[in-house]
Amino acid sequence: MLCGRRREIRIFMGNLIYHNMCTIRISNDLMDAFIATMGLSGSFLAKSDFEKKFVVWLLEKDQDFIGRGTIAFDLCEMPWSFIGFHEEKSFLLSMANGVKSKNGWDKLSYAPNEEMLFSYIDRFISLLEDFTLGDVNERHRLDWARDGNPLYRLGRGVWVDECNTYEWVRGENSREIQGYAKCSTHELYLTYFGCYLCKN
């Protein structure tokens, strides 16, 4: 059984978070704030490898690189595992509630519209609460893992901080990054696009 409603995405282009019959449509600016604040909260809370993977996976949903108004994902496309499902779900709920506690907001260069953002966070929490072990599709996590940690997808190399702009430097002699690198300015985990907030 395929997760998500691919046909609906093609008809209604825009930023969507969905599962089964529930869909959250988000404007471009609110999606940026949603990803940034979830990323800050998750980067602050994440301790284990699987928690960091969820944060990096979400921060990859960057409109400036993927396209404005084109971020869309089904909850089952996240890197869930059957064995760790309950811990993973608990962590994502903690991330979302961390946004409402304004974890890491001191790193933002703007003040999000709290009323609107928290309304979408509440809807995301509701979507997560309805997500069950039976909804998990490990194929997405395995495909993502097969392609490698986003920090490694460009091949051997190292992140270099040049005036707060991260650049992936290739080279046979470059050290392989171990673990998950963070932006020294915003303390966000880096994706293969660099830091989600440095571009702002």
NORFENTA-V422317 format. One record per residue. N is the residue number from 1. D_FIRST is the distance of its C-alpha to the first C-alpha in Angstrom with 1 decimal. Layout:
N_D_FIRST ; N_D_FIRST
//
This chain:
1_0.0 ; 2_3.8 ; 3_6.4 ; 4_9.5 ; 5_11.1 ; 6_12.4 ; 7_14.6 ; 8_16.3 ; 9_17.3 ; 10_18.9 ; 11_20.8 ; 12_21.9 ; 13_23.0 ; 14_24.1 ; 15_23.5 ; 16_20.4 ; 17_18.9 ; 18_16.0 ; 19_13.2 ; 20_11.7 ; 21_14.7 ; 22_17.2 ; 23_18.6 ; 24_21.8 ; 25_23.7 ; 26_26.4 ; 27_29.5 ; 28_30.3 ; 29_33.1 ; 30_31.2 ; 31_28.2 ; 32_30.9 ; 33_32.4 ; 34_29.1 ; 35_28.2 ; 36_31.9 ; 37_32.4 ; 38_29.2 ; 39_30.1 ; 40_33.7 ; 41_32.7 ; 42_30.2 ; 43_32.8 ; 44_35.4 ; 45_33.4 ; 46_31.4 ; 47_33.0 ; 48_30.5 ; 49_28.6 ; 50_25.2 ; 51_26.7 ; 52_28.1 ; 53_24.9 ; 54_23.3 ; 55_26.5 ; 56_26.5 ; 57_22.9 ; 58_23.7 ; 59_27.1 ; 60_25.6 ; 61_24.4 ; 62_27.9 ; 63_28.6 ; 64_31.9 ; 65_30.2 ; 66_26.7 ; 67_28.2 ; 68_29.4 ; 69_27.0 ; 70_24.0 ; 71_22.5 ; 72_19.0 ; 73_16.3 ; 74_13.5 ; 75_14.6 ; 76_11.7 ; 77_13.1 ; 78_16.3 ; 79_17.5 ; 80_16.5 ; 81_17.2 ; 82_16.7 ; 83_20.4 ; 84_21.7 ; 85_19.3 ; 86_22.1 ; 87_24.6 ; 88_22.3 ; 89_21.6 ; 90_25.3 ; 91_26.3 ; 92_24.3 ; 93_25.9 ; 94_29.2 ; 95_28.8 ; 96_28.2 ; 97_31.1 ; 98_33.2 ; 99_32.9 ; 100_34.6 ; 101_37.2 ; 102_37.7 ; 103_37.2 ; 104_38.4 ; 105_39.4 ; 106_42.8 ; 107_41.2 ; 108_40.2 ; 109_42.7 ; 110_41.8 ; 111_41.3 ; 112_37.9 ; 113_38.0 ; 114_37.4 ; 115_36.8 ; 116_34.1 ; 117_32.5 ; 118_32.5 ; 119_31.0 ; 120_27.9 ; 121_27.9 ; 122_28.0 ; 123_25.0 ; 124_23.1 ; 125_24.3 ; 126_23.1 ; 127_19.5 ; 128_19.8 ; 129_21.2 ; 130_18.3 ; 131_15.8 ; 132_15.3 ; 133_14.7 ; 134_11.6 ; 135_10.2 ; 136_11.3 ; 137_9.5 ; 138_12.6 ; 139_11.7 ; 140_13.2 ; 141_16.2 ; 142_16.8 ; 143_16.7 ; 144_19.1 ; 145_21.2 ; 146_21.5 ; 147_22.9 ; 148_25.3 ; 149_26.5 ; 150_27.1 ; 151_30.8 ; 152_30.7 ; 153_28.8 ; 154_32.1 ; 155_33.6 ; 156_36.6 ; 157_38.4 ; 158_39.4 ; 159_39.2 ; 160_42.7 ; 161_43.7 ; 162_46.0 ; 163_47.4 ; 164_44.2 ; 165_42.1 ; 166_39.8 ; 167_39.7 ; 168_38.0 ; 169_40.8 ; 170_40.0 ; 171_42.2 ; 172_42.4 ; 173_44.6 ; 174_42.5 ; 175_41.3 ; 176_37.6 ; 177_36.6 ; 178_35.9 ; 179_33.7 ; 180_33.1 ; 181_35.8 ; 182_36.8 ; 183_38.7 ; 184_42.3 ; 185_42.8 ; 186_39.7 ; 187_38.4 ; 188_34.9 ; 189_32.8 ; 190_32.8 ; 191_30.0 ; 192_30.5 ; 193_31.8 ; 194_34.4 ; 195_35.1 ; 196_33.3 ; 197_36.7 ; 198_39.2 ; 199_38.5 ; 200_39.7
//
